[in-house]
Amino acid sequence: MSTMQCQLTYEPQSIGNGVDRESLIIEHLQQVKWIATRLHERMPESTNLEDLISIGVIGLIQAVDNFDASLNVKLKTYAEFKIRGAILDSVRGMDGIGSHHRKKVKTIQTAIQTLQHKLMRQPTEPEIATALGISLSEYYDWLIEVRGVRIGSLDAETPEGSSFMSLVADPKAHTPEHQMQKSELERQIAAAVSSMPKAEQTVLDLYYDKELNLREIGQVMNLHATRIHQLKSQAILRLRAHLTEAWPGALSILGV
């Protein structure tokens, strides 16, 4: 019996409109797996996906038990919050990157930013490795070590179809200030992404817009999963470096 099946040991209860508790939980199990898989991709290799799914199911059950339809909020939206929260609360380092690797994130980001400014273009991988004073092979190892690096709200879990660009600001915020921030962030992100190597652009597009996981992206691009992890880490670091240079306040807006 799977971990998810093991969690469903309870008596069905009616939850409004004749829908019972068990049916609602079973209906949203795929959402648990989706969220757990996306979070797992940003966590250390030692993190067990099945454990995250199991914890996510607990969050789903809590969401179903505490859901109040009178608040005019979809159960799927409320469940996402509870599932993601339960998983993140269960692991240390909510951004999926250990404290001993944070220095490497900063070091790589700074090297990329310095080279971008000096070369007036995106640096190549060998150029970044040289600037760091390490071999290309070691640089690739670094990219795997920091694969949990994120770009704030762009990494939000959105199973209801939100696009890459729609995540740069709170979609519920319609004040002129928020609209200006969103417009500028979209412009800066588009500029950064368009300057990246094609492979990194493709990874970002497939991950954020097409919502594929890294294994699926590897199949599409005919590359090993390890290389996809490297390309995604590098793309995110390029994006962070660009935003830090072009708009110092951008990362704080994104919650980084």
C-alpha positions as CSV (number, residue, x, y, z in Angstrom):
1,M,0.0,0.0,0.0
2,S,1.4,3.4,-0.9
3,T,2.1,6.3,1.5
4,M,-0.8,8.2,0.1
5,Q,-3.2,5.3,0.5
6,C,-2.0,4.7,4.1
7,Q,-3.1,8.3,5.0
8,L,-6.7,7.7,4.1
9,T,-7.7,5.7,7.2
10,Y,-10.7,7.6,8.5
11,E,-14.5,7.5,8.4
12,P,-16.2,9.5,5.6
13,Q,-17.9,12.6,6.8
14,S,-20.3,14.9,5.0
15,I,-19.0,18.4,4.2
16,G,-21.7,20.5,2.7
17,N,-23.7,20.0,-0.6
18,G,-23.7,16.2,0.1
19,V,-20.0,15.9,-0.6
20,D,-18.2,13.6,1.8
21,R,-14.8,14.1,3.3
22,E,-13.2,11.1,1.7
23,S,-14.3,12.1,-1.8
24,L,-12.8,15.5,-1.3
25,I,-9.5,14.2,-0.1
26,I,-9.2,11.6,-2.9
27,E,-10.1,14.3,-5.4
28,H,-7.2,16.5,-4.3
29,L,-4.5,13.9,-3.9
30,Q,-3.0,14.7,-7.3
31,Q,-2.6,18.3,-6.1
32,V,-0.6,17.0,-3.1
33,K,1.7,15.1,-5.4
34,W,2.1,18.1,-7.8
35,I,3.1,20.5,-5.0
36,A,5.4,17.9,-3.2
37,T,7.2,17.2,-6.5
38,R,7.9,20.8,-7.3
39,L,9.1,21.5,-3.7
40,H,11.2,18.3,-3.8
41,E,13.1,19.6,-6.8
42,R,14.5,22.4,-4.7
43,M,15.5,20.3,-1.8
44,P,18.7,18.2,-1.0
45,E,18.9,14.8,-2.6
46,S,18.5,13.2,0.8
47,T,14.9,14.5,1.0
48,N,12.4,11.7,0.4
49,L,9.6,12.6,-2.0
50,E,7.3,10.1,-0.5
51,D,7.8,11.7,2.9
52,L,6.8,15.1,1.5
53,I,3.7,13.6,-0.1
54,S,2.7,11.9,3.2
55,I,3.1,15.2,5.0
56,G,1.2,17.0,2.2
57,V,-1.7,14.6,2.6
58,I,-1.9,15.6,6.3
59,G,-2.0,19.3,5.2
60,L,-4.8,18.4,2.7
61,I,-6.8,16.6,5.4
62,Q,-6.5,19.7,7.6
63,A,-7.6,21.9,4.7
64,V,-10.7,19.7,4.1
65,D,-11.6,19.6,7.8
66,N,-11.2,23.4,8.3
67,F,-12.6,24.6,5.0
68,D,-15.3,27.2,5.2
69,A,-17.1,27.6,1.8
70,S,-18.9,30.7,3.1
71,L,-15.6,32.6,2.8
72,N,-15.9,32.4,-1.0
73,V,-12.5,30.7,-1.4
74,K,-12.0,27.6,-3.5
75,L,-11.0,24.5,-1.6
76,K,-8.2,23.9,-4.1
77,T,-6.7,27.3,-3.3
78,Y,-7.1,26.8,0.4
79,A,-5.7,23.3,0.2
80,E,-2.7,24.5,-1.7
81,F,-1.8,26.8,1.1
82,K,-2.2,24.1,3.8
83,I,-0.4,21.4,1.7
84,R,2.6,23.7,0.9
85,G,2.7,25.0,4.5
86,A,2.7,21.5,6.0
87,I,5.6,20.4,3.8
88,L,7.7,23.5,4.3
89,D,7.1,23.4,8.1
90,S,8.4,19.9,8.1
91,V,11.8,20.6,6.6
92,R,14.6,22.9,7.6
93,G,15.7,25.7,5.3
94,M,12.4,26.5,3.6
95,D,14.1,27.7,0.4
96,G,15.6,24.2,0.0
97,I,19.2,25.3,0.2
98,G,21.5,24.7,3.2
99,S,23.2,27.5,5.0
100,H,26.6,26.2,4.1
101,H,25.7,26.6,0.4
102,R,24.4,30.2,0.7
103,K,27.9,31.5,0.4
104,K,28.3,29.7,-2.9
105,V,25.1,31.2,-4.2
106,K,26.3,34.7,-3.4
107,T,29.8,34.0,-4.8
108,I,28.4,32.7,-8.1
109,Q,25.9,35.5,-8.4
110,T,28.5,38.1,-7.8
111,A,30.8,36.6,-10.4
112,I,28.1,36.6,-13.0
113,Q,27.1,40.1,-12.2
114,T,30.7,41.3,-12.4
115,L,31.2,39.6,-15.7
116,Q,27.9,40.9,-17.1
117,H,29.0,44.4,-16.3
118,K,32.5,43.9,-17.7
119,L,31.6,42.0,-20.9
120,M,28.3,43.7,-21.6
121,R,26.8,40.3,-22.3
122,Q,26.0,37.0,-20.5
123,P,29.3,35.2,-19.5
124,T,29.8,31.6,-20.7
125,E,30.2,28.8,-18.2
126,P,34.0,28.5,-18.7
127,E,34.2,32.3,-18.1
128,I,32.3,32.0,-14.8
129,A,34.4,29.1,-13.7
130,T,37.6,31.1,-14.4
131,A,36.3,34.1,-12.5
132,L,35.6,31.9,-9.6
133,G,39.1,30.4,-9.8
134,I,37.8,26.8,-10.2
135,S,37.6,24.2,-12.9
136,L,34.5,23.9,-15.1
137,S,33.9,20.5,-13.6
138,E,33.9,22.0,-10.1
139,Y,31.7,24.8,-11.2
140,Y,29.1,22.2,-12.4
141,D,29.3,20.6,-9.0
142,W,28.6,24.0,-7.4
143,L,25.5,24.4,-9.5
144,I,24.2,21.1,-8.3
145,E,24.9,22.0,-4.7
146,V,22.9,25.2,-5.0
147,R,20.0,23.8,-7.0
148,G,17.6,25.0,-4.4
149,V,18.3,28.6,-5.2
150,R,15.0,30.5,-6.0
151,I,13.7,33.8,-7.2
152,G,11.0,34.6,-4.7
153,S,7.4,34.6,-5.9
154,L,8.4,33.1,-9.3
155,D,8.8,29.9,-7.4
156,A,5.3,30.0,-5.9
157,E,3.3,26.8,-6.4
158,T,0.4,27.6,-8.7
159,P,-1.5,24.5,-9.9
160,E,-4.3,26.7,-11.4
161,G,-2.3,27.7,-14.4
162,S,-0.5,31.0,-13.5
163,S,2.2,31.9,-16.0
164,F,5.8,32.8,-15.4
165,M,5.3,36.5,-15.7
166,S,2.0,36.6,-13.8
167,L,3.9,35.6,-10.6
168,V,6.1,38.7,-10.4
169,A,3.5,40.6,-8.3
170,D,0.4,39.9,-6.2
171,P,-2.3,39.4,-8.8
172,K,-4.8,40.8,-6.3
173,A,-3.0,44.1,-6.0
174,H,-4.3,46.7,-8.4
175,T,-2.9,49.8,-7.0
176,P,-0.9,52.0,-9.4
177,E,2.3,51.3,-7.4
178,H,1.9,47.5,-7.7
179,Q,1.0,47.8,-11.3
180,M,4.1,49.8,-12.0
181,Q,6.3,47.4,-10.1
182,K,4.8,44.4,-12.0
183,S,5.3,46.2,-15.3
184,E,9.0,47.0,-14.5
185,L,9.6,43.5,-13.2
186,E,8.2,41.9,-16.3
187,R,10.4,44.2,-18.4
188,Q,13.5,43.4,-16.5
189,I,12.8,39.6,-16.3
190,A,12.1,39.5,-20.1
191,A,15.3,41.4,-20.8
192,A,17.3,39.0,-18.6
193,V,15.8,35.9,-20.0
194,S,16.2,37.0,-23.6
195,S,19.9,37.5,-23.0
196,M,20.5,34.0,-21.6
197,P,21.8,31.0,-23.6
198,K,19.0,29.2,-25.4
199,A,19.1,26.1,-23.3
200,E,18.5,28.1,-20.1
201,Q,15.7,30.0,-21.7
202,T,14.1,26.7,-22.6
203,V,14.4,25.3,-19.1
204,L,12.8,28.4,-17.6
205,D,10.0,28.3,-20.1
206,L,9.2,24.6,-19.6
207,Y,9.5,24.8,-15.8
208,Y,7.5,28.0,-15.2
209,D,5.2,28.5,-18.2
210,K,4.6,24.8,-19.2
211,E,4.9,23.6,-15.6
212,L,6.9,20.5,-16.4
213,N,9.0,19.0,-13.7
214,L,12.8,18.7,-14.2
215,R,12.6,15.0,-15.2
216,E,10.1,15.8,-17.9
217,I,12.2,18.8,-19.1
218,G,15.2,16.4,-19.4
219,Q,13.1,14.1,-21.6
220,V,12.0,17.0,-23.8
221,M,15.5,18.4,-24.2
222,N,17.2,15.0,-24.3
223,L,19.5,15.9,-21.5
224,H,20.3,14.2,-18.2
225,A,18.4,15.4,-15.2
226,T,21.7,16.5,-13.6
227,R,22.3,18.9,-16.5
228,I,18.8,20.3,-16.2
229,H,19.4,21.0,-12.5
230,Q,22.6,22.9,-13.5
231,L,20.9,24.9,-16.3
232,K,18.0,25.9,-14.0
233,S,20.4,26.9,-11.1
234,Q,22.5,28.9,-13.5
235,A,19.5,30.6,-15.2
236,I,18.1,31.7,-11.8
237,L,21.5,33.0,-10.7
238,R,21.8,35.0,-14.0
239,L,18.3,36.4,-13.4
240,R,19.2,37.4,-9.8
241,A,22.4,39.0,-10.9
242,H,20.6,41.0,-13.6
243,L,17.9,42.2,-11.2
244,T,20.4,43.1,-8.6
245,E,22.3,45.2,-11.2
246,A,19.4,46.7,-13.1
247,W,16.9,47.2,-10.2
248,P,18.5,46.7,-6.7
249,G,15.0,46.6,-5.0
250,A,13.6,43.9,-7.3
251,L,14.6,40.9,-5.2
252,S,13.0,42.4,-2.1
253,I,9.8,42.9,-4.0
254,L,10.0,39.2,-5.0
255,G,10.5,38.2,-1.4
256,V,14.1,37.1,-1.7
